[in-house]
Amino acid sequence: MEKDYYLYVRGRKVKVSEEIYKVYWREREHEKYLEQVDRKNHLLFFSQLDHDGHFVDNVADESVDVAKIAETQMMIEALRDAISKLNDEERDIIERLYFNDETLRSVAKLKSITHPALIKRRNKILEKLKRFIEEF
């Protein structure tokens, strides 16, 4: 019998994969641990200052949208998973274009293909990534 995993996003119960569930809770536990270390070391943060520059106890930062952070984390995990499914050549093109900020022309030259051919290949890879993410 397979277990269902859920997270709450914007007050709604959302079914997620076991992997996403575990990543989310691992990150939450890691954050708690870091906060404990910070408290143990008596660190003070600018976010704890009031408007007069005094530290305030128990300041709630209402600008932080926890649901949005969880949603973003899940999207990042889905993207990582999708990129890992690409072959080496496809992954190299995506990494160069989107993570290394290389231009289409420079990557096309490096791969010894024309600029339009690289655009066509990039678009096919992006469609493939989209399908992988939708399956996630």
N, C-alpha and C positions, 0 to 999 in steps of 0.2 A: 504494500500500500504506500503510495507516494504522498508525501506531506506537502501541503500548500503553504506558501510563504506570503506574508502581507506586510506592507509598510503604509503608514498614513501620510498622504500627500494632500496638502490644503484641506485637511479635515476629512478626506475621503480614504477609505480602505482600498489599497491598490495591490493586486496580486503581482508578485515579482518572482523571478527565478531564485533558486536557493543561493546561487552565486552572488546575485545582487544583494540579497538579504544578508548574507554573511559579510560582504564587503561593507555594507552600510553599518552594521553593528560593530565590526572590527574598527572602523573609523571613529564611531562614537566612543568606544572604549578607549581608543588611543587618545582622543581629545580629552576625555576625563582624566586619563593618566597624566597628560601634559599639564592640565590645570592643577592637579594635585602636586606635581613637581614645582610648578610656579608658586603655589601657595606655600609649600614647604620652604622654598627659597626666598619667600617674602618679596616676590616681584610685584611692582606696582605698574599699572598700565595707564596710558593717556586716556583710554576710554572710561576709566574710573574717575576722572576729574569732573567736577561740576563746572558751571560757567565761570565761577570765580577762581578756578584753579585749585580747588580743594578736593581731596579724595572723598568719594561718597561710598558708603557701604551699600552693597547689594543693588547696584545700578543695573537695571534691565535694559539691554540694548534692543529696542523695538524695531530698529532698522534692519535687523538680521532676520531674514526669512528662511527659517529652518527647512520648510517644505521645499523651497526653491533650491536650497543647497543639496538636499537629498535627491531632488529631481535632476539637478545638474550632475551630481555624482553618478547617478544611474545612466545618464546619457554618455558620460565619459567612459564608463565601463562598457557600454554597448559599442561605442566607437572603437575602443581598444580591442574588443573581441572581434569586431568586423575587420579591422586592419590586420589582425593576426591571421585571418583567413585568406588574405590576398597572397598571391605568389610573390617571390622575391622581387621580380621586376616591377610589378604593380606597386608593391610597398615602397620600393625605392623612389618611384615617381611621386607618389603621394607625400612621402617624407620630404623630398627635395622641394616640392612646390608649396606645401602647407606648413611644414615644421622648420625647414631651413631657409624659407623665404627666397628661394632661387626663382629666377624668372622662367617663363615658358621657353623663351628663346635660348637661354643658357642650358636648360635641361635638354631641349631638342638637339642642340649642337653636341652635347655630351653623349646623347644616345644615338647620334648620327641619323636622325630622322628630321623631317621638315616640321616647321612650326605648326602648320595645320594638322599634320598627322599626330603630333603630340596632343593637340587640343582634342582631337577625336578619341585618342587613347585615354586621356584624362577623363573625358566625359563618360566613357564606358566604365572606367574604374569607379567613378563616383556613383554611377547607377548600380554597380555591383555592391558597393558599400551600403547604399540605401536599402537594397534588398536584404543584405545581412542584418542591418540594424532593425528592419521591420520584422525579421524572423526572431530577433533577440527578445 
